[in-house]
Amino acid sequence: MKAFLVRGTFRMGPAWQKFAKEVPAEDAEAAVERMVSELGSKHRVRRNYVRIKDVTPIPVDLVQDPVVRFRLGGSP
């Protein structure tokens, strides 16, 4: 499993909100799917209101989120 930084925007009411989140996943497509799923469950955003700008792989030692670091097997 690898860590990815997913950046983009999603529609929150009448405005578009920017986001950047570290996500553990097998590949970039799985990271996008996980991010869209998470935004839908937490913010009730439909998939067509999520725009992914870029997906960047990041090394495990540069991961900031302790939950992601733990899931990758690193120390928190």
C-alpha positions as CSV (number, residue, x, y, z in Angstrom):
1,M,0.0,0.0,0.0
2,K,1.2,3.5,-0.8
3,A,0.3,7.0,0.3
4,F,-1.2,9.6,-2.1
5,L,-2.0,13.3,-1.8
6,V,-5.3,14.0,-3.5
7,R,-6.1,17.6,-4.4
8,G,-9.2,19.1,-5.9
9,T,-12.5,20.9,-5.3
10,F,-16.0,19.9,-4.3
11,R,-19.3,21.7,-4.3
12,M,-20.4,22.8,-0.9
13,G,-23.7,24.7,-1.3
14,P,-23.3,27.5,-3.9
15,A,-19.5,27.6,-3.6
16,W,-16.6,25.3,-4.6
17,Q,-14.4,24.2,-1.6
18,K,-10.8,23.3,-2.1
19,F,-9.4,20.2,-0.4
20,A,-6.1,18.3,-0.1
21,K,-6.0,15.0,1.7
22,E,-3.5,12.2,2.2
23,V,-5.0,8.8,1.4
24,P,-3.6,5.3,1.7
25,A,-4.3,3.2,-1.4
26,E,-2.9,0.6,-3.8
27,D,-2.8,2.9,-6.8
28,A,-3.9,6.4,-8.0
29,E,-7.3,5.2,-9.2
30,A,-8.0,3.6,-5.8
31,A,-7.0,6.8,-4.1
32,V,-9.4,8.9,-6.2
33,E,-12.2,6.3,-5.5
34,R,-11.6,6.5,-1.8
35,M,-11.5,10.3,-1.7
36,V,-14.8,10.6,-3.7
37,S,-16.4,8.0,-1.4
38,E,-15.2,9.8,1.7
39,L,-16.5,13.2,0.6
40,G,-19.8,11.6,-0.3
41,S,-20.2,10.0,3.1
42,K,-19.0,12.9,5.3
43,H,-20.3,15.8,3.3
44,R,-23.1,14.3,1.2
45,V,-21.5,15.4,-2.0
46,R,-22.5,13.6,-5.2
47,R,-19.7,12.2,-7.4
48,N,-20.4,14.7,-10.2
49,Y,-19.7,17.6,-7.8
50,V,-16.2,16.4,-7.0
51,R,-13.3,17.6,-9.3
52,I,-10.0,16.0,-8.7
53,K,-7.1,18.2,-9.7
54,D,-4.1,15.9,-9.2
55,V,-3.0,12.7,-7.4
56,T,0.6,12.7,-6.2
57,P,2.4,9.7,-4.6
58,I,4.2,10.7,-1.4
59,P,7.0,8.8,0.4
60,V,6.0,7.2,3.8
61,D,8.4,9.3,5.7
62,L,6.8,12.6,4.5
63,V,3.2,11.6,5.4
64,Q,1.8,14.1,7.9
65,D,-1.5,12.4,8.8
66,P,-0.9,10.0,11.7
67,V,-3.8,7.7,10.7
68,V,-2.4,7.3,7.2
69,R,1.1,6.7,8.6
70,F,-0.2,4.0,10.9
71,R,-2.1,2.2,8.1
72,L,1.1,2.2,6.1
73,G,3.0,0.5,8.9
74,G,5.1,3.5,10.0
75,S,5.4,4.9,13.5
76,P,2.9,7.7,14.4
